[in-house]
């Protein structure tokens, strides 16, 4: 569903938000701690903190629908991916390197914008036993970069 350029982009220093809704149609959201996309673009794995994502996890289990937004702070380039087959998986410690790289790349984005590194490190602090993985197949992809093409499907 997503091409190699989009897969590469979502695995950089982007800000990641993951959202879902439940039977009441009210949204829930959590910050993503990093992302891994498969080479062929058929699967996206976003890591979230269970302690901050309880409602999101419940809503994904209810509907299997998810939306993820990936926004690069230095340019505001933003992509939204949606999936209708989302599921929760246990976190694989092999993905710790993905999270650590994401934190480094995110710091490179936001520190020059005046956000103190210490604040970011507190926001992104985690324990391995608190991590869980949202896994889905992208079924729709949109540009959400501010401007005239916002909301348009990606080619």
GROMACS elastic network, one bead per residue, 0.5 to 0.9 nm:
[ bonds ]
;  ai    aj funct       b0    kb
    1    40     6  0.79537   500
    1    41     6  0.55159   500
    1    42     6  0.57796   500
    1    43     6  0.85959   500
    1   137     6  0.78207   500
    1   138     6  0.59631   500
    1   139     6  0.65032   500
    1   140     6  0.75759   500
    1   141     6  0.80567   500
    2     5     6  0.81031   500
    2     6     6  0.60402   500
    2     7     6  0.64514   500
    2    40     6  0.76320   500
    2    42     6  0.71231   500
    2    81     6  0.89460   500
    2   138     6  0.72109   500
    2   139     6  0.88849   500
    2   140     6  0.87490   500
    2   141     6  0.74763   500
    2   154     6  0.87469   500
    3     6     6  0.54366   500
    3     7     6  0.62212   500
    3     8     6  0.86739   500
    3    39     6  0.87371   500
    3    40     6  0.73462   500
    3    41     6  0.60509   500
    4     8     6  0.60303   500
    4     9     6  0.85262   500
    4    39     6  0.70124   500
    4    40     6  0.73191   500
    4    41     6  0.69577   500
    5     8     6  0.50815   500
    5     9     6  0.61200   500
    5    10     6  0.87964   500
    6    10     6  0.62849   500
    6    11     6  0.87159   500
    6    41     6  0.84793   500
    6    79     6  0.83092   500
    7    10     6  0.55044   500
    7    11     6  0.65807   500
    7    36     6  0.82497   500
    7    37     6  0.57688   500
    7    38     6  0.76763   500
    7    39     6  0.76518   500
    7    40     6  0.86860   500
    7    41     6  0.64541   500
    7    44     6  0.85883   500
    8    11     6  0.53215   500
    8    12     6  0.67923   500
    8    37     6  0.79714   500
    9    12     6  0.55071   500
    9    13     6  0.84111   500
    9    14     6  0.78437   500
    9    70     6  0.83382   500
    9    72     6  0.86507   500
    9    79     6  0.89333   500
   10    13     6  0.79810   500
   10    14     6  0.65520   500
   10    16     6  0.83589   500
   10    34     6  0.87256   500
   10    35     6  0.68994   500
   10    36     6  0.80920   500
   10    37     6  0.78805   500
   10    69     6  0.88961   500
   10    70     6  0.59616   500
   10    71     6  0.82192   500
   10    72     6  0.88530   500
   10    79     6  0.80414   500
   11    14     6  0.73286   500
   11    34     6  0.70931   500
   11    35     6  0.55926   500
   11    36     6  0.62709   500
   11    37     6  0.73158   500
   11    70     6  0.89516   500
   11    98     6  0.84726   500
   11   102     6  0.73015   500
   12    34     6  0.85467   500
   12    35     6  0.85636   500
   12    72     6  0.81825   500
   12   101     6  0.84284   500
   12   102     6  0.64026   500
   12   105     6  0.62969   500
   12   106     6  0.75051   500
   13    34     6  0.85821   500
   13    71     6  0.86008   500
   13    72     6  0.66137   500
   13    73     6  0.82470   500
   13   101     6  0.84080   500
   13   102     6  0.56133   500
   13   103     6  0.71700   500
   13   104     6  0.75023   500
   13   107     6  0.74395   500
   13   108     6  0.73899   500
   13   109     6  0.64316   500
   13   110     6  0.89755   500
   14    34     6  0.85131   500
   14    70     6  0.56104   500
   14    71     6  0.50399   500
   14    73     6  0.67341   500
   14    78     6  0.86194   500
   14   102     6  0.79528   500
   14   105     6  0.79115   500
   14   106     6  0.61165   500
   14   109     6  0.79763   500
   15    31     6  0.79209   500
   15    32     6  0.75533   500
   15    33     6  0.86640   500
   15    34     6  0.87145   500
   15    69     6  0.78192   500
   15    70     6  0.56070   500
   15    71     6  0.51019   500
   15    72     6  0.62194   500
   15    73     6  0.70340   500
   15   106     6  0.72255   500
   16    30     6  0.85379   500
   16    31     6  0.57998   500
   16    33     6  0.72006   500
   16    34     6  0.72791   500
   16    35     6  0.83078   500
   16    46     6  0.84959   500
   16    68     6  0.69269   500
   16    69     6  0.56452   500
   16    71     6  0.66905   500
   17    29     6  0.67362   500
   17    30     6  0.57953   500
   17    32     6  0.54603   500
   17    67     6  0.82571   500
   17    68     6  0.55769   500
   17    69     6  0.51944   500
   17    70     6  0.68047   500
   17    71     6  0.87601   500
   18    28     6  0.83433   500
   18    29     6  0.54843   500
   18    30     6  0.53934   500
   18    31     6  0.62736   500
   18    32     6  0.63501   500
   18    46     6  0.80431   500
   18    48     6  0.84263   500
   18    56     6  0.80273   500
   18    66     6  0.70576   500
   18    67     6  0.58507   500
   18    69     6  0.65572   500
   18   134     6  0.87811   500
   19    27     6  0.66765   500
   19    28     6  0.55120   500
   19    30     6  0.66016   500
   19    31     6  0.89628   500
   19    56     6  0.65908   500
   19    59     6  0.88949   500
   19    60     6  0.86814   500
   19    65     6  0.87710   500
   19    66     6  0.57848   500
   19    67     6  0.52388   500
   19    68     6  0.62756   500
   19    69     6  0.84713   500
   20    25     6  0.87909   500
   20    26     6  0.83942   500
   20    27     6  0.56610   500
   20    28     6  0.55124   500
   20    29     6  0.66241   500
   20    55     6  0.88051   500
   20    56     6  0.59524   500
   20    57     6  0.84083   500
   20    59     6  0.58836   500
   20    60     6  0.61279   500
   20    63     6  0.81617   500
   20    64     6  0.84366   500
   20    65     6  0.62419   500
   20    67     6  0.64231   500
   20    68     6  0.89488   500
   21    24     6  0.74390   500
   21    25     6  0.52108   500
   21    26     6  0.53614   500
   21    28     6  0.58326   500
   21    29     6  0.86499   500
   21    55     6  0.87374   500
   21    56     6  0.73883   500
   21    58     6  0.89753   500
   21    59     6  0.53961   500
   21    60     6  0.74348   500
   21    62     6  0.85466   500
   21    63     6  0.75999   500
   21    65     6  0.77817   500
   21    66     6  0.80156   500
   22    25     6  0.52092   500
   22    26     6  0.62917   500
   22    27     6  0.71274   500
   22    28     6  0.81540   500
   22    55     6  0.86160   500
   22    56     6  0.85145   500
   22    58     6  0.77176   500
   22    60     6  0.77004   500
   22    61     6  0.89826   500
   22    62     6  0.63987   500
   22    63     6  0.67237   500
   23    26     6  0.77796   500
   23    59     6  0.79420   500
   23    62     6  0.76006   500
   23    63     6  0.79707   500
   24    27     6  0.86680   500
   27    56     6  0.81906   500
   27    59     6  0.85800   500
   28    53     6  0.81559   500
   28    55     6  0.61545   500
   28    56     6  0.51747   500
   28    57     6  0.89449   500
   28    59     6  0.75766   500
   29    52     6  0.89852   500
   29    53     6  0.71020   500
   29    55     6  0.79420   500
   29    56     6  0.58740   500
   30    48     6  0.69942   500
   30    49     6  0.80290   500
   30    52     6  0.65858   500
   30    53     6  0.54965   500
   30    55     6  0.89820   500
   30    56     6  0.69005   500
   31    47     6  0.86873   500
   31    48     6  0.64929   500
   31    49     6  0.79795   500
   31    52     6  0.82483   500
   31    53     6  0.82495   500
   31   124     6  0.88828   500
   32    35     6  0.74133   500
   32    46     6  0.60754   500
   32    47     6  0.55685   500
   32    48     6  0.50258   500
   32    49     6  0.78962   500
   32    68     6  0.86478   500
   33    46     6  0.71578   500
   33    47     6  0.52325   500
   33    48     6  0.56088   500
   33    49     6  0.76325   500
   33    98     6  0.89426   500
   33    99     6  0.60045   500
   33   100     6  0.88953   500
   33   102     6  0.73220   500
   33   103     6  0.77241   500
   33   124     6  0.69389   500
   33   126     6  0.88322   500
   33   131     6  0.88608   500
   34    45     6  0.84516   500
   34    46     6  0.59255   500
   34    47     6  0.56358   500
   34    48     6  0.79693   500
   34    98     6  0.64218   500
   34    99     6  0.50078   500
   34   100     6  0.82866   500
   34   101     6  0.82998   500
   34   102     6  0.55072   500
   34   103     6  0.77599   500
   35    44     6  0.70892   500
   35    45     6  0.55440   500
   35    47     6  0.63008   500
   35    98     6  0.71035   500
   35    99     6  0.75654   500
   35   102     6  0.79378   500
   36    43     6  0.84197   500
   36    44     6  0.59557   500
   36    45     6  0.51081   500
   36    46     6  0.65689   500
   36    47     6  0.86189   500
   36    95     6  0.83433   500
   36    98     6  0.72275   500
   37    40     6  0.82238   500
   37    41     6  0.62737   500
   37    42     6  0.78207   500
   37    43     6  0.58457   500
   37    45     6  0.61836   500
   37    46     6  0.86032   500
   38    41     6  0.52523   500
   38    42     6  0.62843   500
   38    43     6  0.53908   500
   38    44     6  0.65038   500
   38    45     6  0.84002   500
   39    42     6  0.78107   500
   39    43     6  0.85134   500
   40    43     6  0.78566   500
   41    44     6  0.73513   500
   41   137     6  0.80995   500
   41   138     6  0.77901   500
   42   136     6  0.82524   500
   42   137     6  0.53868   500
   42   138     6  0.65960   500
   42   139     6  0.89028   500
   43   135     6  0.69456   500
   43   136     6  0.56465   500
   43   138     6  0.66954   500
   44   134     6  0.80361   500
   44   135     6  0.57517   500
   44   136     6  0.55097   500
   44   137     6  0.62088   500
   44   138     6  0.70634   500
   45   133     6  0.62625   500
   45   134     6  0.55919   500
   45   136     6  0.67312   500
   45   137     6  0.89958   500
   46    68     6  0.85640   500
   46   132     6  0.85098   500
   46   133     6  0.56745   500
   46   134     6  0.51746   500
   46   135     6  0.66009   500
   46   136     6  0.88115   500
   47    91     6  0.75915   500
   47    95     6  0.88478   500
   47    99     6  0.79075   500
   47   131     6  0.65561   500
   47   132     6  0.58141   500
   47   134     6  0.62816   500
   47   135     6  0.88331   500
   48    51     6  0.87661   500
   48    52     6  0.77955   500
   48    53     6  0.68555   500
   48   130     6  0.83043   500
   48   131     6  0.57175   500
   48   132     6  0.56193   500
   48   133     6  0.62919   500
   48   134     6  0.74245   500
   49    52     6  0.54571   500
   49    53     6  0.60529   500
   49    54     6  0.86698   500
   49   126     6  0.72110   500
   49   127     6  0.84548   500
   49   128     6  0.89683   500
   49   129     6  0.89978   500
   49   130     6  0.54406   500
   49   132     6  0.62914   500
   49   133     6  0.87372   500
   50    54     6  0.58935   500
   50    57     6  0.77807   500
   50   129     6  0.87849   500
   50   130     6  0.53258   500
   50   131     6  0.57320   500
   50   132     6  0.60623   500
   51    54     6  0.62876   500
   51   130     6  0.64476   500
   51   131     6  0.83857   500
   52    55     6  0.83243   500
   52    56     6  0.86600   500
   53    56     6  0.50688   500
   53    57     6  0.59764   500
   53    58     6  0.85347   500
   54    57     6  0.52155   500
   54    58     6  0.62444   500
   54    59     6  0.86722   500
   55    58     6  0.50391   500
   55    59     6  0.60914   500
   55    60     6  0.85931   500
   56    59     6  0.50728   500
   56    60     6  0.61378   500
   56    61     6  0.85665   500
   57    60     6  0.51808   500
   57    61     6  0.61963   500
   57    62     6  0.85754   500
   57    87     6  0.86814   500
   57    88     6  0.71697   500
   57   134     6  0.82792   500
   58    61     6  0.51363   500
   58    62     6  0.61654   500
   58    63     6  0.88305   500
   59    63     6  0.61330   500
   59    64     6  0.75903   500
   59    65     6  0.81183   500
   59    66     6  0.88049   500
   60    63     6  0.53554   500
   60    65     6  0.59354   500
   60    66     6  0.66407   500
   60    85     6  0.89637   500
   60    86     6  0.64097   500
   60    87     6  0.65691   500
   60    88     6  0.76240   500
   60   134     6  0.85186   500
   61    64     6  0.57060   500
   61    65     6  0.85677   500
   61    86     6  0.78777   500
   61    87     6  0.65259   500
   61    88     6  0.73386   500
   62    65     6  0.84055   500
   63    66     6  0.83746   500
   63    84     6  0.78509   500
   63    85     6  0.84531   500
   63    86     6  0.82402   500
   64    83     6  0.78184   500
   64    84     6  0.54496   500
   64    87     6  0.61712   500
   64   136     6  0.85814   500
   65    82     6  0.75053   500
   65    83     6  0.56325   500
   65    85     6  0.61703   500
   65    86     6  0.57563   500
   65    87     6  0.87088   500
   65   136     6  0.86981   500
   66    81     6  0.82855   500
   66    82     6  0.56782   500
   66    83     6  0.52965   500
   66    84     6  0.64264   500
   66    85     6  0.80653   500
   66    86     6  0.62879   500
   66   134     6  0.88876   500
   66   136     6  0.79169   500
   67    80     6  0.68169   500
   67    81     6  0.56213   500
   67    83     6  0.64325   500
   67    84     6  0.88988   500
   67   138     6  0.89772   500
   68    79     6  0.82501   500
   68    80     6  0.55840   500
   68    81     6  0.52411   500
   68    82     6  0.63899   500
   68    83     6  0.86709   500
   69    78     6  0.69019   500
   69    79     6  0.57565   500
   69    81     6  0.64901   500
   69    82     6  0.88634   500
   69   144     6  0.83144   500
   70    77     6  0.82081   500
   70    78     6  0.54959   500
   70    79     6  0.52827   500
   70    80     6  0.63496   500
   70    81     6  0.83517   500
   71    74     6  0.89796   500
   71    75     6  0.83422   500
   71    76     6  0.58845   500
   71    77     6  0.56113   500
   71    79     6  0.65034   500
   71    80     6  0.86626   500
   71   144     6  0.84940   500
   71   145     6  0.79832   500
   72    75     6  0.58106   500
   72    76     6  0.52170   500
   72    77     6  0.54212   500
   72    78     6  0.64549   500
   72   106     6  0.84980   500
   72   109     6  0.74785   500
   73    76     6  0.52381   500
   73    77     6  0.76484   500
   73    78     6  0.89765   500
   73   106     6  0.83895   500
   73   109     6  0.60401   500
   73   110     6  0.64992   500
   73   113     6  0.83802   500
   74    77     6  0.82095   500
   74   109     6  0.58476   500
   74   110     6  0.72730   500
   74   112     6  0.86374   500
   74   113     6  0.76328   500
   75    78     6  0.86627   500
   75   145     6  0.88329   500
   76   144     6  0.89389   500
   76   145     6  0.60570   500
   76   146     6  0.72056   500
   77   143     6  0.80826   500
   77   144     6  0.73680   500
   77   146     6  0.76831   500
   78   142     6  0.85714   500
   78   143     6  0.61225   500
   78   146     6  0.78880   500
   78   150     6  0.87378   500
   79   141     6  0.70768   500
   79   142     6  0.57277   500
   79   144     6  0.53044   500
   79   145     6  0.69431   500
   79   154     6  0.85107   500
   80   140     6  0.81814   500
   80   141     6  0.56642   500
   80   142     6  0.51182   500
   80   143     6  0.64153   500
   80   144     6  0.63855   500
   80   151     6  0.87203   500
   81   138     6  0.59371   500
   81   139     6  0.74629   500
   81   140     6  0.57667   500
   81   142     6  0.65283   500
   82   136     6  0.85116   500
   82   137     6  0.81303   500
   82   138     6  0.54929   500
   82   139     6  0.58223   500
   82   140     6  0.51477   500
   82   141     6  0.64221   500
   82   142     6  0.86565   500
   83    86     6  0.62893   500
   83   136     6  0.58781   500
   83   137     6  0.56293   500
   83   139     6  0.50883   500
   83   140     6  0.68433   500
   84   136     6  0.74236   500
   84   137     6  0.75077   500
   84   138     6  0.79240   500
   84   139     6  0.70717   500
   85   135     6  0.82348   500
   85   136     6  0.56411   500
   85   137     6  0.64810   500
   85   138     6  0.86604   500
   85   139     6  0.89071   500
   86   134     6  0.66620   500
   86   135     6  0.54962   500
   86   137     6  0.72113   500
   87   133     6  0.83162   500
   87   134     6  0.59021   500
   87   135     6  0.54370   500
   87   136     6  0.65438   500
   88   132     6  0.70721   500
   88   133     6  0.57212   500
   88   135     6  0.62590   500
   88   136     6  0.89575   500
   89    92     6  0.86144   500
   89   132     6  0.62772   500
   89   133     6  0.51072   500
   89   134     6  0.64620   500
   89   135     6  0.70834   500
   90   131     6  0.77605   500
   90   132     6  0.52626   500
   90   133     6  0.60532   500
   90   134     6  0.89414   500
   91    94     6  0.85872   500
   91    95     6  0.76641   500
   91   128     6  0.79321   500
   91   129     6  0.81395   500
   91   130     6  0.87104   500
   91   131     6  0.57682   500
   91   133     6  0.53934   500
   92    95     6  0.57394   500
   92    96     6  0.77775   500
   92   131     6  0.88766   500
   92   132     6  0.83474   500
   92   133     6  0.82216   500
   93    96     6  0.54221   500
   93    97     6  0.84643   500
   93   128     6  0.73960   500
   94    97     6  0.69161   500
   94    98     6  0.83240   500
   95    98     6  0.51669   500
   95    99     6  0.66962   500
   95   100     6  0.88751   500
   96    99     6  0.51856   500
   96   100     6  0.62146   500
   96   101     6  0.85917   500
   96   128     6  0.80782   500
   97   100     6  0.50721   500
   97   101     6  0.60209   500
   97   102     6  0.84164   500
   98   101     6  0.52355   500
   98   102     6  0.60823   500
   98   103     6  0.87168   500
   99   103     6  0.62458   500
   99   104     6  0.87686   500
  100   103     6  0.52014   500
  100   104     6  0.64404   500
  100   105     6  0.87710   500
  101   104     6  0.51633   500
  101   105     6  0.61781   500
  101   106     6  0.84851   500
  102   105     6  0.51372   500
  102   106     6  0.59123   500
  102   107     6  0.84602   500
  103   106     6  0.50641   500
  103   107     6  0.60761   500
  103   108     6  0.86406   500
  103   120     6  0.86130   500
  103   121     6  0.79793   500
  103   124     6  0.73666   500
  104   107     6  0.51873   500
  104   108     6  0.63904   500
  104   109     6  0.88985   500
  105   108     6  0.50714   500
  105   109     6  0.65470   500
  106   109     6  0.50581   500
  106   110     6  0.63540   500
  106   111     6  0.84975   500
  106   120     6  0.87845   500
  107   110     6  0.52732   500
  107   111     6  0.56212   500
  107   112     6  0.84745   500
  107   115     6  0.87454   500
  107   116     6  0.89834   500
  107   117     6  0.66409   500
  107   120     6  0.72598   500
  107   121     6  0.85123   500
  108   111     6  0.60178   500
  108   112     6  0.70865   500
  109   112     6  0.65530   500
  109   113     6  0.73502   500
  110   113     6  0.50662   500
  110   114     6  0.67999   500
  110   115     6  0.57443   500
  110   116     6  0.81484   500
  110   117     6  0.81776   500
  110   120     6  0.84591   500
  111   114     6  0.52945   500
  111   116     6  0.59284   500
  111   117     6  0.60681   500
  111   120     6  0.86671   500
  112   115     6  0.72695   500
  112   116     6  0.89610   500
  113   116     6  0.89240   500
  114   117     6  0.89341   500
  115   118     6  0.86273   500
  115   119     6  0.72657   500
  115   120     6  0.73908   500
  116   119     6  0.54381   500
  116   120     6  0.66549   500
  116   121     6  0.88557   500
  117   120     6  0.51776   500
  117   121     6  0.61414   500
  117   122     6  0.86974   500
  118   121     6  0.50725   500
  118   122     6  0.62643   500
  118   123     6  0.87177   500
  119   122     6  0.52038   500
  119   123     6  0.63229   500
  119   124     6  0.86860   500
  120   123     6  0.50718   500
  120   124     6  0.60826   500
  120   125     6  0.83776   500
  121   124     6  0.51024   500
  121   125     6  0.57469   500
  122   125     6  0.51078   500
  122   126     6  0.87250   500
  123   126     6  0.86580   500
  126   129     6  0.85874   500
  126   130     6  0.69284   500
  126   131     6  0.75555   500
  127   130     6  0.54162   500
  127   131     6  0.69613   500
  128   131     6  0.54884   500
  128   132     6  0.87691   500
  129   132     6  0.82544   500
  136   139     6  0.88812   500
  138   141     6  0.71025   500
  140   153     6  0.74660   500
  140   154     6  0.83411   500
  141   152     6  0.85902   500
  141   153     6  0.57297   500
  141   154     6  0.55718   500
  141   155     6  0.85572   500
  142   150     6  0.77220   500
  142   151     6  0.57693   500
  142   152     6  0.54804   500
  142   155     6  0.87152   500
  143   146     6  0.86749   500
  143   149     6  0.67066   500
  143   150     6  0.54027   500
  143   151     6  0.55856   500
  143   152     6  0.56050   500
  143   153     6  0.61961   500
  143   154     6  0.59207   500
  144   147     6  0.82851   500
  144   149     6  0.74418   500
  144   151     6  0.53416   500
  144   152     6  0.75229   500
  145   148     6  0.86684   500
  145   149     6  0.72343   500
  145   150     6  0.53831   500
  145   151     6  0.81596   500
  146   149     6  0.75116   500
  146   150     6  0.56309   500
  147   150     6  0.56220   500
  148   151     6  0.86219   500
  148   152     6  0.88314   500
  149   152     6  0.55272   500
  149   153     6  0.87653   500
  150   153     6  0.87276   500
  151   154     6  0.89941   500
  152   155     6  0.89561   500
